[in-house]
Amino acid sequence: MTITLNHFSAATVFALFASIVFGITHRENTRDMVRYGAYCFVMFLGGALLAGWVMWLLRR
Amino acid sequence: MANSTTEKTKVAPAEPVSMMAVVAPAIGWLIPGAGHLIQRRWIRGGLLFVSVVTMFLLGLAMQGRLYKANGGDILDMLGFIGDLGAGGLYIVSMAMDWGQGAIQFATADYGTKFMIVAGLLNFISVADAYHIAIGKKR
């Protein structure tokens, strides 16, 4: 079986699973885990989007 | 006159290493999330298992490449260390000769990175299982 993901979907999957692990391992209680996981997810995906737009601007 | 440099530093007595502090990281490395599961952290262990295993399998399905033990390029060595973190997944994949085929499309490089990151995330979860075992984390 072969799966082909485009850059954005690959970044989203990466951000989702990395954020879950970061949230669980970097915080003590459930509430903080969820909050930190969500924060990491937004930062991962936001960072990727921002970097994409910066590269688009540099190319102009 | 008291001199702080000559005062003896108080050393806390070393606590005996419990069996769980050895078993949890070892089994957690072999099977992602298992280090948490044997300590009855069911949800955390399940989520770690799903996250690491899914990332690794997605990497394989994207035709990513698995690094073998090597003494050459530093990036290849680091790739091997990252892959090795996946534990049993890496061992089984190498035994089945998965992740060794010729790359057929450009996005397969994402798959290689997915497998490395899965291994690195498993290293973090192993450390977390150890911290739970020694009582540093609940």
N, CA and C atoms of all chains as a GROMACS GRO file, in nm:
protein
  594
    1MET      N    1   0.084  -0.120   0.000
    1MET     CA    2   0.000   0.000   0.000
    1MET      C    3   0.088   0.125   0.000
    2THR      N    4   0.055   0.216  -0.087
    2THR     CA    5   0.132   0.339  -0.095
    2THR      C    6   0.041   0.459  -0.072
    3ILE      N    7   0.085   0.548   0.013
    3ILE     CA    8   0.010   0.670   0.042
    3ILE      C    9   0.092   0.789  -0.005
    4THR      N   10   0.025   0.879  -0.074
    4THR     CA   11   0.092   1.002  -0.115
    4THR      C   12   0.023   1.121  -0.048
    5LEU      N   13   0.096   1.189   0.037
    5LEU     CA   14   0.041   1.307   0.104
    5LEU      C   15   0.104   1.431   0.044
    6ASN      N   16   0.023   1.536   0.028
    6ASN     CA   17   0.084   1.662  -0.015
    6ASN      C   18   0.149   1.729   0.107
    7HIS      N   19   0.216   1.839   0.082
    7HIS     CA   20   0.294   1.900   0.189
    7HIS      C   21   0.208   1.941   0.308
    8PHE      N   22   0.092   2.000   0.279
    8PHE     CA   23   0.008   2.049   0.389
    8PHE      C   24  -0.052   1.934   0.471
    9SER      N   25  -0.100   1.831   0.405
    9SER     CA   26  -0.158   1.720   0.481
    9SER      C   27  -0.050   1.647   0.560
   10ALA      N   28   0.072   1.636   0.504
   10ALA     CA   29   0.182   1.575   0.578
   10ALA      C   30   0.215   1.659   0.702
   11ALA      N   31   0.216   1.792   0.685
   11ALA     CA   32   0.245   1.880   0.798
   11ALA      C   33   0.136   1.870   0.905
   12THR      N   34   0.011   1.854   0.860
   12THR     CA   35  -0.100   1.844   0.956
   12THR      C   36  -0.092   1.714   1.036
   13VAL      N   37  -0.066   1.603   0.968
   13VAL     CA   38  -0.053   1.474   1.037
   13VAL      C   39   0.065   1.478   1.134
   14PHE      N   40   0.176   1.533   1.087
   14PHE     CA   41   0.294   1.546   1.172
   14PHE      C   42   0.262   1.629   1.297
   15ALA      N   43   0.197   1.744   1.276
   15ALA     CA   44   0.165   1.833   1.388
   15ALA      C   45   0.071   1.764   1.486
   16LEU      N   46  -0.026   1.689   1.436
   16LEU     CA   47  -0.123   1.622   1.523
   16LEU      C   48  -0.054   1.522   1.616
   17PHE      N   49   0.022   1.432   1.559
   17PHE     CA   50   0.081   1.326   1.641
   17PHE      C   51   0.195   1.377   1.730
   18ALA      N   52   0.275   1.467   1.677
   18ALA     CA   53   0.383   1.523   1.760
   18ALA      C   54   0.323   1.602   1.878
   19SER      N   55   0.213   1.673   1.852
   19SER     CA   56   0.149   1.751   1.959
   19SER      C   57   0.091   1.661   2.068
   20ILE      N   58   0.034   1.548   2.027
   20ILE     CA   59  -0.020   1.454   2.126
   20ILE      C   60   0.091   1.406   2.219
   21VAL      N   61   0.204   1.366   2.159
   21VAL     CA   62   0.315   1.315   2.241
   21VAL      C   63   0.373   1.427   2.328
   22PHE      N   64   0.390   1.546   2.271
   22PHE     CA   65   0.444   1.658   2.348
   22PHE      C   66   0.352   1.691   2.466
   23GLY      N   67   0.222   1.694   2.438
   23GLY     CA   68   0.127   1.728   2.544
   23GLY      C   69   0.133   1.629   2.659
   24ILE      N   70   0.136   1.501   2.626
   24ILE     CA   71   0.137   1.397   2.730
   24ILE      C   72   0.267   1.399   2.811
   25THR      N   73   0.379   1.417   2.740
   25THR     CA   74   0.508   1.400   2.808
   25THR      C   75   0.560   1.527   2.875
   26HIS      N   76   0.507   1.642   2.837
   26HIS     CA   77   0.564   1.767   2.891
   26HIS      C   78   0.482   1.832   3.001
   27ARG      N   79   0.367   1.776   3.032
   27ARG     CA   80   0.283   1.837   3.135
   27ARG      C   81   0.237   1.732   3.237
   28GLU      N   82   0.194   1.781   3.353
   28GLU     CA   83   0.164   1.692   3.464
   28GLU      C   84   0.019   1.642   3.468
   29ASN      N   85  -0.077   1.736   3.452
   29ASN     CA   86  -0.216   1.693   3.464
   29ASN      C   87  -0.290   1.702   3.330
   30THR      N   88  -0.406   1.639   3.327
   30THR     CA   89  -0.479   1.623   3.201
   30THR      C   90  -0.511   1.756   3.134
   31ARG      N   91  -0.559   1.850   3.214
   31ARG     CA   92  -0.598   1.980   3.159
   31ARG      C   93  -0.479   2.050   3.091
   32ASP      N   94  -0.365   2.049   3.161
   32ASP     CA   95  -0.246   2.112   3.104
   32ASP      C   96  -0.195   2.038   2.981
   33MET      N   97  -0.212   1.905   2.983
   33MET     CA   98  -0.169   1.825   2.867
   33MET      C   99  -0.248   1.865   2.742
   34VAL      N  100  -0.380   1.877   2.760
   34VAL     CA  101  -0.465   1.914   2.646
   34VAL      C  102  -0.430   2.054   2.596
   35ARG      N  103  -0.414   2.145   2.691
   35ARG     CA  104  -0.383   2.284   2.652
   35ARG      C  105  -0.248   2.292   2.581
   36TYR      N  106  -0.148   2.224   2.635
   36TYR     CA  107  -0.014   2.231   2.573
   36TYR      C  108  -0.013   2.159   2.438
   37GLY      N  109  -0.086   2.047   2.429
   37GLY     CA  110  -0.096   1.977   2.301
   37GLY      C  111  -0.159   2.065   2.195
   38ALA      N  112  -0.268   2.134   2.233
   38ALA     CA  113  -0.334   2.225   2.137
   38ALA      C  114  -0.241   2.339   2.098
   39TYR      N  115  -0.167   2.391   2.195
   39TYR     CA  116  -0.072   2.500   2.169
   39TYR      C  117   0.035   2.454   2.069
   40CYS      N  118   0.090   2.335   2.092
   40CYS     CA  119   0.192   2.282   2.002
   40CYS      C  120   0.136   2.263   1.861
   41PHE      N  121   0.014   2.211   1.853
   41PHE     CA  122  -0.047   2.187   1.722
   41PHE      C  123  -0.061   2.319   1.645
   42VAL      N  124  -0.111   2.420   1.713
   42VAL     CA  125  -0.128   2.550   1.647
   42VAL      C  126   0.008   2.607   1.606
   43MET      N  127   0.108   2.593   1.692
   43MET     CA  128   0.241   2.645   1.661
   43MET      C  129   0.304   2.572   1.543
   44PHE      N  130   0.292   2.439   1.543
   44PHE     CA  131   0.347   2.360   1.431
   44PHE      C  132   0.284   2.402   1.299
   45LEU      N  133   0.149   2.402   1.298
   45LEU     CA  134   0.078   2.430   1.174
   45LEU      C  135   0.089   2.578   1.136
   46GLY      N  136   0.079   2.665   1.236
   46GLY     CA  137   0.094   2.809   1.211
   46GLY      C  138   0.233   2.840   1.160
   47GLY      N  139   0.333   2.776   1.218
   47GLY     CA  140   0.471   2.797   1.174
   47GLY      C  141   0.491   2.754   1.029
   48ALA      N  142   0.430   2.641   0.995
   48ALA     CA  143   0.443   2.590   0.857
   48ALA      C  144   0.375   2.685   0.759
   49LEU      N  145   0.254   2.734   0.797
   49LEU     CA  146   0.183   2.828   0.710
   49LEU      C  147   0.260   2.958   0.695
   50LEU      N  148   0.310   3.008   0.806
   50LEU     CA  149   0.386   3.134   0.805
   50LEU      C  150   0.512   3.119   0.718
   51ALA      N  151   0.584   3.010   0.738
   51ALA     CA  152   0.705   2.986   0.658
   51ALA      C  153   0.670   2.978   0.510
   52GLY      N  154   0.556   2.916   0.480
   52GLY     CA  155   0.512   2.907   0.341
   52GLY      C  156   0.487   3.044   0.280
   53TRP      N  157   0.418   3.129   0.355
   53TRP     CA  158   0.390   3.265   0.304
   53TRP      C  159   0.518   3.346   0.292
   54VAL      N  160   0.611   3.330   0.387
   54VAL     CA  161   0.739   3.403   0.379
   54VAL      C  162   0.815   3.360   0.254
   55MET      N  163   0.815   3.230   0.227
   55MET     CA  164   0.885   3.183   0.107
   55MET      C  165   0.817   3.234  -0.020
   56TRP      N  166   0.684   3.242  -0.014
   56TRP     CA  167   0.610   3.295  -0.130
   56TRP      C  168   0.648   3.441  -0.153
   57LEU      N  169   0.659   3.519  -0.043
   57LEU     CA  170   0.696   3.661  -0.056
   57LEU      C  171   0.840   3.675  -0.106
   58LEU      N  172   0.930   3.593  -0.058
   58LEU     CA  173   1.070   3.600  -0.100
   58LEU      C  174   1.085   3.568  -0.249
   59ARG      N  175   0.995   3.486  -0.297
   59ARG     CA  176   1.002   3.446  -0.438
   59ARG      C  177   0.955   3.558  -0.530
   60ARG      N  178   0.878   3.651  -0.477
   60ARG     CA  179   0.825   3.761  -0.560
   60ARG      C  180   0.934   3.860  -0.596
   61MET      N  181   3.621   3.046   6.155
   61MET     CA  182   3.542   3.111   6.052
   61MET      C  183   3.497   3.008   5.948
   62ALA      N  184   3.371   3.016   5.920
   62ALA     CA  185   3.319   2.917   5.826
   62ALA      C  186   3.354   2.955   5.685
   63ASN      N  187   3.404   2.860   5.614
   63ASN     CA  188   3.437   2.883   5.473
   63ASN      C  189   3.347   2.793   5.388
   64SER      N  190   3.271   2.860   5.301
   64SER     CA  191   3.172   2.783   5.225
   64SER      C  192   3.237   2.680   5.132
   65THR      N  193   3.361   2.709   5.090
   65THR     CA  194   3.425   2.616   4.996
   65THR      C  195   3.472   2.489   5.066
   66THR      N  196   3.490   2.498   5.198
   66THR     CA  197   3.538   2.379   5.267
   66THR      C  198   3.425   2.298   5.328
   67GLU      N  199   3.304   2.356   5.325
   67GLU     CA  200   3.192   2.281   5.381
   67GLU      C  201   3.160   2.160   5.294
   68LYS      N  202   3.129   2.054   5.362
   68LYS     CA  203   3.095   1.933   5.288
   68LYS      C  204   2.953   1.946   5.233
   69THR      N  205   2.938   1.914   5.108
   69THR     CA  206   2.803   1.919   5.050
   69THR      C  207   2.726   1.795   5.095
   70LYS      N  208   2.600   1.820   5.125
   70LYS     CA  209   2.516   1.709   5.168
   70LYS      C  210   2.466   1.633   5.045
   71VAL      N  211   2.492   1.508   5.045
   71VAL     CA  212   2.449   1.424   4.934
   71VAL      C  213   2.331   1.340   4.979
   72ALA      N  214   2.222   1.352   4.903
   72ALA     CA  215   2.105   1.272   4.937
   72ALA      C  216   2.134   1.124   4.917
   73PRO      N  217   2.088   1.041   5.007
   73PRO     CA  218   2.114   0.898   4.991
   73PRO      C  219   2.047   0.844   4.865
   74ALA      N  220   2.122   0.764   4.791
   74ALA     CA  221   2.068   0.710   4.665
   74ALA      C  222   1.955   0.613   4.693
   75GLU      N  223   1.845   0.635   4.620
   75GLU     CA  224   1.732   0.544   4.637
   75GLU      C  225   1.752   0.419   4.552
   76PRO      N  226   1.710   0.307   4.602
   76PRO     CA  227   1.726   0.185   4.522
   76PRO      C  228   1.641   0.192   4.395
   77VAL      N  229   1.698   0.145   4.288
   77VAL     CA  230   1.626   0.146   4.160
   77VAL      C  231   1.521   0.037   4.163
   78SER      N  232   1.395   0.077   4.142
   78SER     CA  233   1.289  -0.023   4.143
   78SER      C  234   1.288  -0.100   4.010
   79MET      N  235   1.226  -0.214   4.015
   79MET     CA  236   1.217  -0.297   3.894
   79MET      C  237   1.142  -0.223   3.783
   80MET      N  238   1.038  -0.148   3.823
   80MET     CA  239   0.957  -0.076   3.725
   80MET      C  240   1.039   0.029   3.651
   81ALA      N  241   1.137   0.091   3.722
   81ALA     CA  242   1.220   0.194   3.659
   81ALA      C  243   1.307   0.136   3.549
   82VAL      N  244   1.326   0.007   3.548
   82VAL     CA  245   1.404  -0.059   3.443
   82VAL      C  246   1.312  -0.117   3.336
   83VAL      N  247   1.205  -0.181   3.384
   83VAL     CA  248   1.115  -0.251   3.290
   83VAL      C  249   1.034  -0.153   3.205
   84ALA      N  250   0.980  -0.048   3.268
   84ALA     CA  251   0.892   0.045   3.195
   84ALA      C  252   0.962   0.110   3.075
   85PRO      N  253   1.084   0.166   3.090
   85PRO     CA  254   1.149   0.223   2.972
   85PRO      C  255   1.182   0.118   2.866
   86ALA      N  256   1.224  -0.001   2.913
   86ALA     CA  257   1.263  -0.105   2.817
   86ALA      C  258   1.144  -0.150   2.733
   87ILE      N  259   1.033  -0.178   2.800
   87ILE     CA  260   0.915  -0.225   2.726
   87ILE      C  261   0.852  -0.109   2.648
   88GLY      N  262   0.867   0.012   2.701
   88GLY     CA  263   0.816   0.131   2.631
   88GLY      C  264   0.893   0.157   2.503
   89TRP      N  265   1.021   0.124   2.503
   89TRP     CA  266   1.099   0.138   2.379
   89TRP      C  267   1.059   0.032   2.277
   90LEU      N  268   1.042  -0.090   2.327
   90LEU     CA  269   1.009  -0.202   2.238
   90LEU      C  270   0.870  -0.186   2.176
   91ILE      N  271   0.773  -0.150   2.261
   91ILE     CA  272   0.636  -0.129   2.213
   91ILE      C  273   0.595   0.012   2.257
   92PRO      N  274   0.582   0.105   2.163
   92PRO     CA  275   0.549   0.244   2.201
   92PRO      C  276   0.425   0.253   2.290
   93GLY      N  277   0.437   0.325   2.400
   93GLY     CA  278   0.323   0.344   2.491
   93GLY      C  279   0.310   0.235   2.596
   94ALA      N  280   0.378   0.123   2.577
   94ALA     CA  281   0.364   0.011   2.672
   94ALA      C  282   0.422   0.045   2.809
   95GLY      N  283   0.521   0.132   2.812
   95GLY     CA  284   0.578   0.174   2.940
   95GLY      C  285   0.476   0.246   3.028
   96HIS      N  286   0.383   0.316   2.962
   96HIS     CA  287   0.275   0.381   3.036
   96HIS      C  288   0.165   0.281   3.070
   97LEU      N  289   0.138   0.191   2.976
   97LEU     CA  290   0.028   0.096   2.997
   97LEU      C  291   0.056   0.004   3.117
   98ILE      N  292   0.180  -0.041   3.134
   98ILE     CA  293   0.207  -0.132   3.247
   98ILE      C  294   0.206  -0.056   3.380
   99GLN      N  295   0.204   0.077   3.372
   99GLN     CA  296   0.191   0.155   3.495
   99GLN      C  297   0.049   0.210   3.511
  100ARG      N  298  -0.042   0.148   3.437
  100ARG     CA  299  -0.186   0.177   3.444
  100ARG      C  300  -0.221   0.318   3.399
  101ARG      N  301  -0.141   0.376   3.312
  101ARG     CA  302  -0.177   0.504   3.248
  101ARG      C  303  -0.237   0.466   3.112
  102TRP      N  304  -0.362   0.417   3.118
  102TRP     CA  305  -0.421   0.357   2.998
  102TRP      C  306  -0.439   0.456   2.884
  103ILE      N  307  -0.496   0.571   2.913
  103ILE     CA  308  -0.525   0.666   2.804
  103ILE      C  309  -0.396   0.723   2.747
  104ARG      N  310  -0.305   0.761   2.834
  104ARG     CA  311  -0.177   0.814   2.787
  104ARG      C  312  -0.103   0.710   2.703
  105GLY      N  313  -0.097   0.589   2.754
  105GLY     CA  314  -0.029   0.482   2.682
  105GLY      C  315  -0.093   0.455   2.547
  106GLY      N  316  -0.226   0.453   2.544
  106GLY     CA  317  -0.297   0.429   2.418
  106GLY      C  318  -0.271   0.538   2.317
  107LEU      N  319  -0.274   0.663   2.363
  107LEU     CA  320  -0.251   0.775   2.272
  107LEU      C  321  -0.107   0.774   2.219
  108LEU      N  322  -0.012   0.744   2.306
  108LEU     CA  323   0.128   0.737   2.262
  108LEU      C  324   0.146   0.625   2.161
  109PHE      N  325   0.085   0.510   2.189
  109PHE     CA  326   0.094   0.397   2.096
  109PHE      C  327   0.038   0.435   1.959
  110VAL      N  328  -0.082   0.491   1.959
  110VAL     CA  329  -0.146   0.527   1.832
  110VAL      C  330  -0.061   0.631   1.757
  111SER      N  331  -0.013   0.731   1.830
  111SER     CA  332   0.064   0.839   1.765
  111SER      C  333   0.192   0.786   1.701
  112VAL      N  334   0.272   0.715   1.779
  112VAL     CA  335   0.402   0.669   1.729
  112VAL      C  336   0.384   0.563   1.620
  113VAL      N  337   0.297   0.466   1.644
  113VAL     CA  338   0.279   0.359   1.545
  113VAL      C  339   0.220   0.414   1.415
  114THR      N  340   0.121   0.503   1.426
  114THR     CA  341   0.062   0.559   1.303
  114THR      C  342   0.164   0.639   1.223
  115MET      N  343   0.245   0.719   1.292
  115MET     CA  344   0.347   0.796   1.220
  115MET      C  345   0.445   0.704   1.150
  116PHE      N  346   0.486   0.599   1.220
  116PHE     CA  347   0.584   0.507   1.161
  116PHE      C  348   0.524   0.435   1.040
  117LEU      N  349   0.400   0.385   1.056
  117LEU     CA  350   0.337   0.312   0.946
  117LEU      C  351   0.307   0.403   0.828
  118LEU      N  352   0.268   0.527   0.856
  118LEU     CA  353   0.248   0.623   0.747
  118LEU      C  354   0.380   0.646   0.672
  119GLY      N  355   0.488   0.655   0.747
  119GLY     CA  356   0.619   0.672   0.686
  119GLY      C  357   0.652   0.556   0.593
  120LEU      N  358   0.623   0.435   0.640
  120LEU     CA  359   0.647   0.318   0.554
  120LEU      C  360   0.557   0.321   0.430
  121ALA      N  361   0.429   0.357   0.452
  121ALA     CA  362   0.334   0.360   0.340
  121ALA      C  363   0.370   0.469   0.240
  122MET      N  364   0.439   0.572   0.286
  122MET     CA  365   0.481   0.679   0.194
  122MET      C  366   0.614   0.645   0.126
  123GLN      N  367   0.655   0.521   0.138
  123GLN     CA  368   0.780   0.471   0.079
  123GLN      C  369   0.903   0.539   0.136
  124GLY      N  370   0.896   0.572   0.265
  124GLY     CA  371   1.013   0.629   0.330
  124GLY      C  372   1.122   0.525   0.344
  125ARG      N  373   1.243   0.574   0.369
  125ARG     CA  374   1.359   0.486   0.378
  125ARG      C  375   1.400   0.467   0.523
  126LEU      N  376   1.432   0.344   0.559
  126LEU     CA  377   1.482   0.316   0.694
  126LEU      C  378   1.635   0.312   0.689
  127TYR      N  379   1.698   0.376   0.786
  127TYR     CA  380   1.844   0.377   0.790
  127TYR      C  381   1.894   0.252   0.860
  128LYS      N  382   2.002   0.197   0.809
  128LYS     CA  383   2.069   0.085   0.875
  128LYS      C  384   2.185   0.140   0.958
  129ALA      N  385   2.238   0.055   1.046
  129ALA     CA  386   2.356   0.094   1.124
  129ALA      C  387   2.469   0.123   1.027
  130ASN      N  388   2.534   0.238   1.046
  130ASN     CA  389   2.639   0.276   0.952
  130ASN      C  390   2.742   0.362   1.021
  131GLY      N  391   2.856   0.372   0.962
  131GLY     CA  392   2.964   0.455   1.018
  131GLY      C  393   3.008   0.560   0.920
  132GLY      N  394   2.919   0.600   0.832
  132GLY     CA  395   2.956   0.694   0.727
  132GLY      C  396   2.917   0.836   0.757
  133ASP      N  397   2.826   0.888   0.678
  133ASP     CA  398   2.782   1.026   0.689
  133ASP      C  399   2.711   1.050   0.824
  134ILE      N  400   2.737   1.166   0.884
  134ILE     CA  401   2.680   1.196   1.016
  134ILE      C  402   2.527   1.200   1.011
  135LEU      N  403   2.472   1.249   0.901
  135LEU     CA  404   2.325   1.254   0.890
  135LEU      C  405   2.266   1.114   0.881
  136ASP      N  406   2.337   1.024   0.815
  136ASP     CA  407   2.291   0.884   0.810
  136ASP      C  408   2.294   0.821   0.948
  137MET      N  409   2.398   0.854   1.025
  137MET     CA  410   2.409   0.798   1.161
  137MET      C  411   2.296   0.852   1.249
  138LEU      N  412   2.268   0.982   1.236
  138LEU     CA  413   2.159   1.041   1.314
  138LEU      C  414   2.024   0.984   1.271
  139GLY      N  415   2.010   0.960   1.142
  139GLY     CA  416   1.887   0.897   1.092
  139GLY      C  417   1.868   0.759   1.151
  140PHE      N  418   1.976   0.686   1.161
  140PHE     CA  419   1.969   0.551   1.220
  140PHE      C  420   1.928   0.559   1.368
  141ILE      N  421   1.986   0.654   1.440
  141ILE     CA  422   1.952   0.668   1.583
  141ILE      C  423   1.804   0.703   1.597
  142GLY      N  424   1.755   0.793   1.511
  142GLY     CA  425   1.614   0.829   1.515
  142GLY      C  426   1.525   0.710   1.486
  143ASP      N  427   1.558   0.636   1.380
  143ASP     CA  428   1.478   0.518   1.344
  143ASP      C  429   1.479   0.414   1.456
  144LEU      N  430   1.596   0.398   1.517
  144LEU     CA  431   1.611   0.297   1.623
  144LEU      C  432   1.518   0.324   1.741
  145GLY      N  433   1.481   0.449   1.761
  145GLY     CA  434   1.392   0.485   1.871
  145GLY      C  435   1.257   0.418   1.863
  146ALA      N  436   1.217   0.378   1.743
  146ALA     CA  437   1.086   0.314   1.727
  146ALA      C  438   1.084   0.172   1.782
  147GLY      N  439   1.200   0.121   1.822
  147GLY     CA  440   1.207  -0.008   1.890
  147GLY      C  441   1.161  -0.126   1.809
  148GLY      N  442   1.055  -0.192   1.856
  148GLY     CA  443   1.006  -0.312   1.789
  148GLY      C  444   0.964  -0.286   1.646
  149LEU      N  445   0.908  -0.168   1.621
  149LEU     CA  446   0.866  -0.135   1.484
  149LEU      C  447   0.986  -0.137   1.389
  150TYR      N  448   1.098  -0.082   1.437
  150TYR     CA  449   1.219  -0.080   1.355
  150TYR      C  450   1.272  -0.221   1.333
  151ILE      N  451   1.274  -0.298   1.441
  151ILE     CA  452   1.328  -0.435   1.432
  151ILE      C  453   1.244  -0.519   1.334
  152VAL      N  454   1.112  -0.512   1.349
  152VAL     CA  455   1.024  -0.588   1.260
  152VAL      C  456   1.040  -0.542   1.115
  153SER      N  457   1.046  -0.410   1.095
  153SER     CA  458   1.059  -0.357   0.959
  153SER      C  459   1.189  -0.401   0.894
  154MET      N  460   1.297  -0.401   0.971
  154MET     CA  461   1.425  -0.445   0.914
  154MET      C  462   1.421  -0.594   0.884
  155ALA      N  463   1.358  -0.670   0.974
  155ALA     CA  464   1.349  -0.814   0.952
  155ALA      C  465   1.266  -0.847   0.828
  156MET      N  466   1.162  -0.765   0.804
  156MET     CA  467   1.077  -0.789   0.687
  156MET      C  468   1.129  -0.719   0.562
  157ASP      N  469   1.241  -0.650   0.576
  157ASP     CA  470   1.302  -0.578   0.464
  157ASP      C  471   1.211  -0.466   0.410
  158TRP      N  472   1.135  -0.406   0.500
  158TRP     CA  473   1.053  -0.291   0.461
  158TRP      C  474   1.138  -0.164   0.466
  159GLY      N  475   1.095  -0.064   0.393
  159GLY     CA  476   1.166   0.064   0.395
  159GLY      C  477   1.301   0.061   0.327
  160GLN      N  478   1.322  -0.034   0.236
  160GLN     CA  479   1.452  -0.047   0.170
  160GLN      C  480   1.443  -0.029   0.019
  161GLY      N  481   1.319  -0.012  -0.030
  161GLY     CA  482   1.300  -0.006  -0.175
  161GLY      C  483   1.348   0.126  -0.234
  162ALA      N  484   1.357   0.127  -0.367
  162ALA     CA  485   1.396   0.250  -0.437
  162ALA      C  486   1.283   0.352  -0.427
  163ILE      N  487   1.320   0.476  -0.398
  163ILE     CA  488   1.220   0.583  -0.387
  163ILE      C  489   1.166   0.617  -0.525
  164GLN      N  490   1.031   0.615  -0.536
  164GLN     CA  491   0.972   0.634  -0.669
  164GLN      C  492   0.910   0.772  -0.688
  165PHE      N  493   0.887   0.845  -0.580
  165PHE     CA  494   0.831   0.980  -0.598
  165PHE      C  495   0.888   1.073  -0.492
  166ALA      N  496   0.879   1.203  -0.521
  166ALA     CA  497   0.951   1.303  -0.442
  166ALA      C  498   0.905   1.309  -0.296
  167THR      N  499   0.774   1.290  -0.274
  167THR     CA  500   0.722   1.306  -0.137
  167THR      C  501   0.760   1.189  -0.046
  168ALA      N  502   0.828   1.088  -0.100
  168ALA     CA  503   0.870   0.975  -0.016
  168ALA      C  504   0.966   1.023   0.094
  169ASP      N  505   1.031   1.135   0.071
  169ASP     CA  506   1.122   1.189   0.173
  169ASP      C  507   1.046   1.226   0.300
  170TYR      N  508   0.920   1.267   0.284
  170TYR     CA  509   0.837   1.292   0.402
  170TYR      C  510   0.825   1.165   0.487
  171GLY      N  511   0.810   1.053   0.417
  171GLY     CA  512   0.797   0.925   0.487
  171GLY      C  513   0.921   0.893   0.568
  172THR      N  514   1.038   0.919   0.511
  172THR     CA  515   1.164   0.897   0.584
  172THR      C  516   1.166   0.980   0.712
  173LYS      N  517   1.124   1.104   0.700
  173LYS     CA  518   1.123   1.194   0.816
  173LYS      C  519   1.017   1.150   0.918
  174PHE      N  520   0.904   1.103   0.870
  174PHE     CA  521   0.799   1.055   0.960
  174PHE      C  522   0.852   0.942   1.048
  175MET      N  523   0.927   0.850   0.989
  175MET     CA  524   0.978   0.736   1.066
  175MET      C  525   1.084   0.779   1.166
  176ILE      N  526   1.168   0.873   1.127
  176ILE     CA  527   1.269   0.925   1.220
  176ILE      C  528   1.201   0.995   1.338
  177VAL      N  529   1.102   1.078   1.306
  177VAL     CA  530   1.032   1.152   1.412
  177VAL      C  531   0.954   1.057   1.502
  178ALA      N  532   0.896   0.952   1.445
  178ALA     CA  533   0.825   0.852   1.528
  178ALA      C  534   0.921   0.793   1.631
  179GLY      N  535   1.043   0.761   1.586
  179GLY     CA  536   1.144   0.707   1.678
  179GLY      C  537   1.183   0.807   1.785
  180LEU      N  538   1.201   0.932   1.746
  180LEU     CA  539   1.239   1.035   1.843
  180LEU      C  540   1.127   1.061   1.943
  181LEU      N  541   1.003   1.060   1.895
  181LEU     CA  542   0.890   1.078   1.987
  181LEU      C  543   0.883   0.961   2.086
  182ASN      N  544   0.918   0.842   2.037
  182ASN     CA  545   0.917   0.727   2.128
  182ASN      C  546   1.026   0.740   2.234
  183PHE      N  547   1.139   0.798   2.199
  183PHE     CA  548   1.243   0.824   2.300
  183PHE      C  549   1.187   0.914   2.411
  184ILE      N  550   1.111   1.016   2.372
  184ILE     CA  551   1.052   1.107   2.471
  184ILE      C  552   0.953   1.032   2.559
  185SER      N  553   0.871   0.946   2.498
  185SER     CA  554   0.773   0.873   2.579
  185SER      C  555   0.841   0.773   2.671
  186VAL      N  556   0.955   0.718   2.628
  186VAL     CA  557   1.033   0.628   2.715
  186VAL      C  558   1.083   0.704   2.838
  187ALA      N  559   1.135   0.824   2.815
  187ALA     CA  560   1.182   0.906   2.927
  187ALA      C  561   1.066   0.940   3.021
  188ASP      N  562   0.948   0.966   2.964
  188ASP     CA  563   0.831   0.997   3.046
  188ASP      C  564   0.790   0.876   3.130
  189ALA      N  565   0.794   0.757   3.069
  189ALA     CA  566   0.761   0.634   3.143
  189ALA      C  567   0.858   0.615   3.259
  190TYR      N  568   0.984   0.646   3.236
  190TYR     CA  569   1.084   0.635   3.342
  190TYR      C  570   1.055   0.733   3.456
  191HIS      N  571   1.020   0.856   3.420
  191HIS     CA  572   0.988   0.957   3.523
  191HIS      C  573   0.867   0.915   3.607
  192ILE      N  574   0.769   0.853   3.542
  192ILE     CA  575   0.654   0.803   3.618
  192ILE      C  576   0.698   0.690   3.711
  193ALA      N  577   0.785   0.603   3.660
  193ALA     CA  578   0.828   0.488   3.739
  193ALA      C  579   0.906   0.528   3.865
  194ILE      N  580   0.985   0.634   3.852
  194ILE     CA  581   1.064   0.676   3.970
  194ILE      C  582   0.988   0.775   4.058
  195GLY      N  583   0.865   0.808   4.019
  195GLY     CA  584   0.782   0.895   4.101
  195GLY      C  585   0.803   1.043   4.080
  196LYS      N  586   0.880   1.077   3.977
  196LYS     CA  587   0.904   1.219   3.948
  196LYS      C  588   0.782   1.284   3.884
  197LYS      N  589   0.699   1.200   3.822
  197LYS     CA  590   0.578   1.249   3.757
  197LYS      C  591   0.464   1.153   3.792
  198ARG      N  592   0.346   1.209   3.804
  198ARG     CA  593   0.231   1.124   3.839
  198ARG      C  594   0.176   1.051   3.717
   0.00000   0.00000   0.00000
